[in-house]
Amino acid sequence: MLSALEVFTTVVVGVMVGVEFCVAFVVNRILDALPEDSGQLGRAHGGRMLGAVMPFWYIGSLVLVVLWTVAGWHRQGAALVVTAGVLLVVSVLMSVLLLVPINNRGKTWTPGNRPEDWKEQMKRWDRFHYVRVAVIIAAFALLAAALVRAAL
């Protein structure tokens, strides 16, 4: 049963990393290249859609890592799982303190009501998001290493 939890947790976190990586390096670049107001409208829609899902995914991933830590405390690689959990806590804190406030503003913007500095705010969100992606990639790598270590 613990092996199933380890694999499931690694997959859930890995898919989350893939989605966030895609947002950072593919979707936002596509949106930014669209003409006129299309990119801003796309970012607003993405903020509403992903803003509704990602809190559950981030917290759910953290809960799974905590369960893995508790259930697998005696196994090889437990320190890797704990470190991954700490990184996921950092990613949640970054989200709540840095990214969500910008996202909450941006998801309500239209071409008629957006502030003059909307592009700068989106660039700030992107910079924070790049750091968050790096943090969750590191967490995922640690979980993958712990999974391999536990199998030895």
Secondary structure, 3 states (H helix, E strand, C coil): CHHHHHHHHHHHHHHHHHHHHHHHHHHHHHHHHCCCCHHHHHHHHHHHHHHHHHHHHHHHHHHHHHHHHHHCCCCCCHHHHHHHHHHHHHHHHHHHHHHHHHHHHHCCCCCCCCCCCHHHHHHHHHHHHHHHHHHHHHHHHHHHHHHHHHHC
